[in-house]
Structures are given as structure tokens and as C-alpha cells.
Amino acid sequence: MIRVLIAATSEIMCAGLEALLAGHPTLVAVGRWQGTAGLAEQVEVRQPDVVLLELESPDDDTLAMLEALAAGGMAMTCLTVGGGDECAAWLDRAATAAMAVASTSMARR
């Protein structure tokens, strides 16, 4: 089983994402969280394999939180639906930060 923590900007979006997971036999939701404030602590407590994160409006605080999760070893995949150039630029920054953290982590081993 793959443990998934769902985080979204609204309870309705959380419920919808959880319903999508319910149809997959190897995915199990270990919790839902609204927003990104406190998400890092939820990852620590719930120990998911994957965080499914819906972002309405990415910002620097969210980027810092994702960098911290990556530094802690959390593998990340970003999926966006819609969004414009601002969102694409933010995801590029997040990917670069995650790769830099992964490269640093690999160098320590």
C-alpha cells in the first residue's frame, strides 16, 4: 500500500481528491489537510509515502515548506491543472530547489 496525505485549499477539493484515490487498490489516504500551513508537521506525524498537494496560488512560504520536505527525504511530484505563466515559473523554482536538495543529500552519503 502507498500511503497518501491529501492537502488542498478547500475541504471540497480534499474530498474530491480522496474520492479519486478510493478507486485505486494500492493507494490509501492517511489523512486530509486544508491549506499548506502546518503541512510539514502533518507529514511528520502521518508519515505518508506521497503528499498529493493542490495549490491554488503558490507562494514563497509554500516553496520554503516544500524545500524543507525535500530536505527531509520526501519525494515530490507536482501536478497542476490550469495555471498560467506565474504557476509554471513557481514550479520551475520548486523543481530546481528539490533537485538541489536531492543533489546535496546524495553528496552526503
PESULMO-V391601 format. One record per residue. N is the residue number from 1. PSI is psi in degrees with one decimal (999 if undefined). OMEGA is omega in whole degrees, -180 to 180 (none if undefined). D_LAST is the distance of its C-alpha to the last C-alpha in Angstrom with 2 decimals. Layout:
n=(N;N)
psi=(PSI;PSI)
omega=(OMEGA;OMEGA)
d_last=(D_LAST;D_LAST)
//
This chain:
n=(1;2;3;4;5;6;7;8;9;10;11;12;13;14;15;16;17;18;19;20;21;22;23;24;25;26;27;28;29;30;31;32;33;34;35;36;37;38;39;40;41;42;43;44;45;46;47;48;49;50;51;52;53;54;55;56;57;58;59;60;61;62;63;64;65;66;67;68;69;70;71;72;73;74;75;76;77;78;79;80;81;82;83;84;85;86;87;88;89;90;91;92;93;94;95;96;97;98;99;100;101;102;103;104;105;106;107;108;109)
psi=(141.3;120.2;125.7;128.1;126.8;129.6;129.4;168.0;-16.2;157.5;-35.4;-43.5;-40.2;-46.8;-40.9;-43.2;-37.9;-38.2;-37.4;-39.7;-30.9;-27.3;-2.5;123.4;-21.1;1.8;132.5;128.0;127.1;1.8;165.8;146.2;133.8;120.6;-171.1;-15.5;123.8;2.5;-39.8;-39.5;-37.0;-37.5;-42.9;-44.3;-45.6;-17.2;55.1;160.0;-29.9;142.4;120.5;109.0;121.2;124.9;125.1;-42.1;91.5;145.6;176.8;-33.0;-41.2;-40.5;-43.5;-40.1;-41.4;-36.9;-41.4;-41.3;-42.1;-39.8;-29.4;0.6;2.2;122.3;140.9;141.0;132.7;132.2;126.2;144.4;119.3;-145.8;155.8;-156.2;-35.9;-44.1;-42.7;-42.2;-40.1;-43.7;-36.0;-42.9;-42.8;-43.2;-42.1;-43.0;-43.7;-40.2;-37.6;-40.9;-44.3;-42.7;-41.5;-41.9;-41.1;-35.1;-28.3;-21.9;999)
omega=(176;-177;-175;171;-178;177;-179;-176;180;178;179;179;176;-179;179;178;178;177;176;180;-175;-179;-178;-173;-177;179;177;178;178;177;176;-180;-180;180;-180;177;180;-177;180;179;177;177;179;-177;-173;177;179;172;-176;171;176;-170;174;-179;176;-177;-178;180;-177;178;178;178;179;178;179;176;179;178;179;179;178;176;-180;175;-176;171;-179;176;178;175;-176;-179;-178;-179;180;180;179;179;179;179;175;178;-180;-180;179;179;-179;179;179;178;180;179;178;-179;-179;-179;-179;-175;none)
d_last=(27.81;25.80;26.14;27.16;27.85;30.53;31.02;33.97;36.47;39.31;40.09;41.86;38.82;36.70;39.39;39.58;35.87;36.01;39.06;37.20;34.50;37.24;38.30;35.00;34.67;30.87;30.33;31.19;31.51;30.13;31.84;33.24;32.82;35.09;33.59;30.24;31.11;29.39;27.33;23.95;25.55;26.88;23.48;22.35;25.58;26.04;22.49;23.29;21.34;22.93;24.78;27.89;28.85;32.18;32.57;36.09;35.41;31.84;31.45;29.09;28.65;27.52;25.07;23.59;23.41;21.66;19.07;18.50;18.26;15.73;13.59;14.00;12.81;16.40;17.01;20.06;23.01;25.96;29.48;32.43;36.08;38.29;37.27;38.07;36.58;35.39;33.32;31.91;30.95;29.26;27.23;26.17;24.94;23.08;21.45;20.47;19.00;17.02;15.70;14.85;12.94;11.11;10.38;9.23;6.91;5.48;5.57;3.82;0.00)
//
